[in-house]
Amino acid sequence: MNEILLLPAPAEPAPEISSEVAEAIEHVKEALLKIADAFREIIEKIAEALAPAIKAAVEIVRKIWDAIARGLVPKKWWHLYKHAKKRRIRKKYEKRIRERVLAILSEGEA
């Protein structure tokens, strides 16, 4: 099923393209490039317009997560997660908090 089909090479070389056909191909190429540029500009404008909404949504989700997590883990963990001097300690408690919250939430679903 995953075999590659090999076609024999043509016996004769491909005929040369007339100047009219070459010109038409160039026009099509230019038109496609213009369409691609217009599409890129539209996508950039949409991304710019949605950026504030996405940032706000991310901030809301973070606040909800913090509110849930803060009530489910020991105060010491939360304090070290937020205020530890070294990044590895903050990361360690972030992981502990995440695992604890997810374990508690998954138990509630069962």
Buried (B, 14 or more C-beta within 10 A) or exposed (E): EEEEEEEEEEEEEEEEEEEEEEEEEEEEEEEEEEEEEEEEEEEEEEEEEEEEEEEEEEEEEEEEEBEEBBEBBEEEBBEBBEEBEEEEEBEBBBEBBBEBBEEEEEEEEE
